[in-house]
Amino acid sequence: MYPINLRSPNYPYYYPANSDCSNRIESASDGVTFVLMAFYTENNYDYVVFTDTSLNQYTFTGFKNSDRFSFSGSYVDVRFYSDSSIGKSGFSILVIDGY
């Protein structure tokens, strides 16, 4: 099953206004690693929020270069939402099982 790729709607084309997508990424090995392959959202208006098993939240918005980060635990919830105006090309995030 792993690795998988999470993408915004219509990626690499502009995502639609009022997007609201959620995914739960479960780990077979008690940890999940994410690699930002591409990330471009409307800064401070469109967000990707990662919530770990301890309910800690990590939010990404705007433009990000390649980045890699990991969470321990059995799952991570990933939610993308956009406002009603400007869309961007969105994101492509590689998901790897393991911390």
LINPEZI-V316277 format. One record per backbone hydrogen bond with DSSP energy under -1.0 kcal/mol. CO is the residue of the C=O (numbers start at 1). NH is the residue of the N-H. If there is no record, write none. Layout:
CO & NH
CO & NH
This chain:
4 & 95
6 & 93
8 & 11
10 & 13
19 & 82
21 & 80
23 & 78
25 & 76
31 & 98
32 & 71
33 & 96
34 & 69
35 & 94
38 & 92
39 & 64
40 & 90
42 & 45
42 & 46
47 & 81
48 & 60
49 & 79
50 & 58
51 & 77
52 & 55
56 & 52
58 & 50
60 & 48
62 & 41
67 & 36
69 & 34
71 & 32
74 & 27
76 & 25
77 & 51
78 & 23
79 & 49
80 & 21
81 & 47
83 & 18
88 & 15
90 & 40
91 & 8
92 & 37
92 & 38
93 & 6
94 & 35
95 & 4
96 & 33
